[in-house]
Amino acid sequence: MSTAPLEALVREQRALISALDADDVEAIAHATAAVEDVLVRIRALNPRFTSAEAKQLATEAMTLTDAARIRVNVLADMTSRRIARLAAATGKGKATQTYGRTGRIAY
């Protein structure tokens, strides 16, 4: 089977990571939709990637997925902290930092 679907997935994941790094909301939305579209097409093919090149591309895709996940978690945590600081500054939030149930710092 051709590795073109995996190559497309890697390409779109790289675009998503670039959009996340650039903090470009429109690009993030576009890249997320593009990754989802490629994944839907791959699932529809019900592929069996057995070649060494396909396995290498699949491994790269998983690495890129993890990199994007980490970026999303960092951005979500930063946003949560900003909201908490704004709430504390307006007197509508707790001012002290504590760890919440999720292991993240809660305010």
Secondary structure, 3 states (H helix, E strand, C coil): CCCHHHHHHHHHHHHHHHHHHHCCHHHHHHHHHHHHHHHHHHHHHCCCCCCHHHHHHHHHHHHHHHHHHHHHHHHHHHHHHHHHHHHHHCCCCCCCCEECCCCCEEC
